[in-house]
């Protein structure tokens, strides 16, 4: 769902041919990745326990790109596999 909206924002920026139109995309991805997704992951972990942790370990968050959480600032990014 979030990836689809990010793709829509990217398509909009490309259609406008405006570098400044990329700003909403960057803001969206940053906010979703830093705040919304971690909150959802916490709720899922509380509800499903180890089964969700196993799933989370096996499935990338954003197309297998390096991710970091707010607690990882200053450390190297990690790739979620």
MDAnalysis code that builds the backbone (N, CA, C; Angstrom):
import MDAnalysis as mda
import numpy as np

u = mda.Universe.empty(243, n_residues=81, atom_resindex=np.repeat(np.arange(81), 3), trajectory=True)
u.add_TopologyAttr("name", ["N", "CA", "C"] * 81)
u.add_TopologyAttr("resid", np.arange(1, 82))
u.add_TopologyAttr("resname", ["UNK", "UNK", "UNK", "UNK", "UNK", "UNK", "UNK", "UNK", "UNK", "UNK", "UNK", "UNK", "UNK", "UNK", "UNK", "UNK", "UNK", "UNK", "UNK", "UNK", "UNK", "UNK", "UNK", "UNK", "UNK", "UNK", "UNK", "UNK", "UNK", "UNK", "UNK", "UNK", "UNK", "UNK", "UNK", "UNK", "UNK", "UNK", "UNK", "UNK", "UNK", "UNK", "UNK", "UNK", "UNK", "UNK", "UNK", "UNK", "UNK", "UNK", "UNK", "UNK", "UNK", "UNK", "UNK", "UNK", "UNK", "UNK", "UNK", "UNK", "UNK", "UNK", "UNK", "UNK", "UNK", "UNK", "UNK", "UNK", "UNK", "UNK", "UNK", "UNK", "UNK", "UNK", "UNK", "UNK", "UNK", "UNK", "UNK", "UNK", "UNK"])
u.atoms.positions = np.array([
    [0.821, -1.175, 0.000],
    [0.000, 0.000, 0.000],
    [0.878, 1.257, 0.000],
    [1.848, 1.306, 0.911],
    [2.709, 2.480, 0.979],
    [3.606, 2.576, -0.256],
    [4.051, 1.442, -0.736],
    [4.879, 1.441, -1.940],
    [4.088, 1.951, -3.140],
    [2.824, 1.588, -3.227],
    [1.969, 2.072, -4.312],
    [1.791, 3.581, -4.259],
    [1.580, 4.139, -3.068],
    [1.439, 5.583, -2.949],
    [2.757, 6.285, -3.272],
    [3.870, 5.708, -2.846],
    [5.172, 6.291, -3.184],
    [5.372, 6.277, -4.699],
    [4.960, 5.198, -5.351],
    [5.058, 5.128, -6.808],
    [4.190, 6.182, -7.483],
    [3.014, 6.415, -6.935],
    [2.126, 7.445, -7.482],
    [2.752, 8.830, -7.332],
    [3.342, 9.102, -6.180],
    [4.016, 10.384, -5.984],
    [5.201, 10.548, -6.929],
    [5.934, 9.466, -7.168],
    [7.053, 9.511, -8.116],
    [6.550, 9.766, -9.535],
    [5.481, 9.082, -9.922],
    [4.915, 9.282, -11.253],
    [4.446, 10.721, -11.431],
    [3.866, 11.292, -10.397],
    [3.428, 12.690, -10.446],
    [4.625, 13.623, -10.658],
    [5.708, 13.363, -9.938],
    [6.904, 14.194, -10.083],
    [7.479, 14.086, -11.492],
    [7.478, 12.884, -12.036],
    [7.984, 12.685, -13.397],
    [7.085, 13.383, -14.403],
    [5.781, 13.249, -14.226],
    [4.830, 13.881, -15.150],
    [4.968, 15.403, -15.136],
    [5.240, 15.970, -13.977],
    [5.401, 17.422, -13.877],
    [6.754, 17.886, -14.366],
    [7.701, 16.949, -14.472],
    [9.076, 17.272, -14.878],
    [9.659, 18.368, -13.989],
    [9.421, 18.182, -12.707],
    [9.845, 19.186, -11.732],
    [10.597, 18.514, -10.588],
    [11.872, 18.870, -10.416],
    [12.612, 18.291, -9.293],
    [11.962, 18.598, -7.942],
    [11.332, 19.755, -7.805],
    [10.715, 20.082, -6.527],
    [9.489, 19.214, -6.235],
    [8.919, 18.584, -7.255],
    [7.778, 17.699, -7.056],
    [8.189, 16.388, -6.375],
    [9.489, 16.163, -6.242],
    [9.984, 14.965, -5.558],
    [9.954, 15.159, -4.040],
    [9.872, 16.391, -3.579],
    [9.890, 16.676, -2.142],
    [8.773, 15.936, -1.392],
    [7.528, 15.947, -1.887],
    [6.493, 15.182, -1.165],
    [6.802, 13.676, -1.100],
    [7.390, 13.140, -2.141],
    [7.762, 11.723, -2.144],
    [8.771, 11.437, -1.040],
    [9.803, 12.253, -0.968],
    [10.837, 12.053, 0.054],
    [10.237, 12.179, 1.455],
    [9.400, 13.182, 1.655],
    [8.758, 13.357, 2.953],
    [7.861, 12.193, 3.322],
    [7.080, 11.728, 2.357],
    [6.179, 10.599, 2.595],
    [6.958, 9.352, 3.000],
    [7.963, 9.009, 2.214],
    [8.739, 7.793, 2.497],
    [9.422, 7.905, 3.851],
    [9.978, 9.055, 4.134],
    [10.661, 9.232, 5.419],
    [9.692, 9.092, 6.599],
    [8.553, 9.751, 6.527],
    [7.587, 9.667, 7.626],
    [7.023, 8.258, 7.797],
    [6.661, 7.628, 6.705],
    [6.102, 6.274, 6.778],
    [7.136, 5.302, 7.341],
    [8.378, 5.411, 6.835],
    [9.425, 4.479, 7.254],
    [9.846, 4.694, 8.704],
    [9.843, 5.920, 9.169],
    [10.316, 6.226, 10.524],
    [9.245, 6.089, 11.599],
    [7.989, 6.336, 11.249],
    [6.947, 6.399, 12.278],
    [5.798, 5.402, 12.076],
    [5.169, 5.418, 10.909],
    [3.972, 4.586, 10.712],
    [4.296, 3.096, 10.693],
    [5.257, 2.706, 9.882],
    [5.571, 1.276, 9.780],
    [6.072, 0.709, 11.111],
    [6.987, 1.386, 11.823],
    [7.390, 0.837, 13.130],
    [6.221, 0.668, 14.110],
    [5.274, 1.602, 14.103],
    [4.112, 1.470, 14.994],
    [3.276, 0.251, 14.610],
    [3.088, 0.048, 13.303],
    [2.333, -1.123, 12.854],
    [3.078, -2.414, 13.171],
    [4.398, -2.409, 12.983],
    [5.183, -3.606, 13.286],
    [5.109, -3.952, 14.771],
    [5.130, -2.957, 15.616],
    [5.028, -3.205, 17.059],
    [3.690, -3.862, 17.397],
    [2.612, -3.336, 16.820],
    [1.285, -3.914, 17.079],
    [1.204, -5.344, 16.563],
    [1.757, -5.590, 15.393],
    [1.729, -6.950, 14.834],
    [2.573, -7.905, 15.671],
    [3.711, -7.428, 16.156],
    [4.553, -8.272, 17.002],
    [3.841, -8.631, 18.304],
    [3.145, -7.661, 18.881],
    [2.400, -7.938, 20.118],
    [1.274, -8.934, 19.873],
    [0.650, -8.833, 18.722],
    [-0.487, -9.710, 18.441],
    [-0.082, -11.113, 18.000],
    [0.951, -11.210, 17.147],
    [1.298, -12.504, 16.547],
    [2.604, -13.101, 17.050],
    [3.381, -12.347, 17.832],
    [4.594, -12.882, 18.448],
    [5.642, -13.370, 17.473],
    [6.175, -14.558, 17.763],
    [7.290, -15.107, 16.985],
    [6.928, -15.346, 15.529],
    [5.703, -15.693, 15.241],
    [5.302, -15.915, 13.843],
    [5.502, -14.633, 13.028],
    [5.156, -13.494, 13.604],
    [5.358, -12.233, 12.885],
    [6.839, -11.900, 12.778],
    [7.602, -12.146, 13.819],
    [9.043, -11.882, 13.759],
    [9.712, -12.706, 12.671],
    [9.293, -13.963, 12.517],
    [9.827, -14.810, 11.443],
    [9.462, -14.240, 10.080],
    [8.219, -13.808, 9.935],
    [7.763, -13.199, 8.681],
    [8.558, -11.922, 8.385],
    [8.718, -11.097, 9.391],
    [9.428, -9.824, 9.239],
    [10.881, -10.054, 8.819],
    [11.479, -11.080, 9.340],
    [12.860, -11.415, 8.981],
    [12.964, -11.887, 7.530],
    [11.930, -12.535, 7.026],
    [11.968, -13.123, 5.691],
    [11.537, -12.166, 4.579],
    [10.803, -11.101, 4.929],
    [10.206, -10.228, 3.910],
    [10.787, -8.824, 4.021],
    [11.304, -8.272, 2.906],
    [11.851, -6.915, 2.966],
    [10.761, -5.871, 3.154],
    [11.110, -4.773, 3.776],
    [10.153, -3.693, 3.998],
    [9.940, -2.888, 2.717],
    [11.011, -2.425, 2.122],
    [10.937, -1.591, 0.916],
    [11.811, -2.209, -0.169],
    [11.332, -3.195, -0.831],
    [12.048, -3.777, -1.978],
    [13.488, -4.151, -1.681],
    [13.752, -4.620, -0.490],
    [15.071, -5.087, -0.071],
    [16.136, -3.998, -0.150],
    [15.773, -2.771, 0.201],
    [16.745, -1.682, 0.271],
    [17.179, -1.502, 1.710],
    [18.380, -0.970, 1.935],
    [18.833, -0.775, 3.315],
    [17.860, 0.107, 4.085],
    [17.581, -0.280, 5.332],
    [16.681, 0.491, 6.184],
    [17.346, 0.727, 7.524],
    [16.904, 1.753, 8.188],
    [17.345, 1.989, 9.553],
    [16.154, 2.508, 10.331],
    [16.194, 2.297, 11.605],
    [15.123, 2.804, 12.458],
    [15.667, 3.987, 13.246],
    [14.785, 4.764, 13.895],
    [15.264, 5.940, 14.624],
    [16.377, 5.617, 15.626],
    [16.372, 4.438, 16.199],
    [17.414, 4.054, 17.146],
    [18.740, 3.720, 16.500],
    [18.755, 3.606, 15.161],
    [19.971, 3.244, 14.441],
    [20.758, 4.455, 13.964],
    [20.305, 5.655, 14.280],
    [20.996, 6.850, 13.803],
    [22.447, 6.818, 14.240],
    [23.334, 7.110, 13.296],
    [24.752, 7.102, 13.603],
    [25.400, 5.754, 13.396],
    [24.626, 4.742, 13.188],
    [25.156, 3.410, 12.906],
    [24.939, 3.099, 11.440],
    [25.608, 2.060, 10.950],
    [25.419, 1.664, 9.560],
    [24.013, 1.152, 9.352],
    [23.475, 1.400, 8.145],
    [22.155, 0.859, 7.809],
    [22.256, -0.646, 7.693],
    [21.134, -1.302, 7.880],
    [21.089, -2.748, 7.755],
    [20.096, -3.117, 6.670],
    [20.304, -4.255, 6.069],
    [19.376, -4.736, 5.059],
    [18.493, -5.774, 5.719],
    [17.188, -5.558, 5.658],
    [16.266, -6.525, 6.218],
    [16.026, -7.591, 5.164],
    [16.228, -8.815, 5.549],
    [16.027, -9.923, 4.606],
    [14.876, -10.766, 5.039],
])
